[in-house]
């Protein structure tokens, strides 16, 4: 082993040169340190916006669920209401009031669930999630996007369908103004199956309760 300072040959294991007395680096110290390769960059997860068809199915599932949940309330009112002689159906103002209540319940259902959980039962079954992208609080953004269903829902939701279809981020008018986006997620199939079973149970149980509360309601409607 040669001294790097004076070039004298020393025995292996010597720590200091016997000629100049300077320290001799060991073989381990003289070895170049291994160069660590930079970590590989993982591919960024690409966001997928909710397909228009899946959103339509989610909306249909939510509407059926809400109608079913309102069935016991309507049945209870119908069973206790006694129509005047010769009149089988409720007067027009009562029907308008019932429609207004249904619209309010639907608005609250979508607004509260989307603001707190980012989804509804119908959306969760389809693997959809609503994300707030602006500076507004989630509850405000959710209220705006759901108030604008009055516009998007025109012509059987043709306005909202076309707006989302020709949008790069699949945003209907309510999403654009509220600064929200509907993202497609990939929940476990088991979770989606459980949510679908819950949806079926809620719909079936609500319709059964409504039938028990007012057994002749369907007969009244058929007779009308």
Secondary structure as GFF3:
##gff-version 3
##sequence-region A 1 224
A	DSSP	alpha_helix	27	30	.	.	.	ID=ss1
A	DSSP	alpha_helix	52	80	.	.	.	ID=ss2
A	DSSP	alpha_helix	92	116	.	.	.	ID=ss3
A	DSSP	alpha_helix	121	126	.	.	.	ID=ss4
A	DSSP	beta_strand	128	132	.	.	.	ID=ss5
A	DSSP	alpha_helix	138	147	.	.	.	ID=ss6
A	DSSP	alpha_helix	149	152	.	.	.	ID=ss7
A	DSSP	alpha_helix	154	165	.	.	.	ID=ss8
A	DSSP	alpha_helix	173	178	.	.	.	ID=ss9
A	DSSP	beta_strand	180	184	.	.	.	ID=ss10
A	DSSP	alpha_helix	189	213	.	.	.	ID=ss11
A	DSSP	alpha_helix	217	223	.	.	.	ID=ss12
###
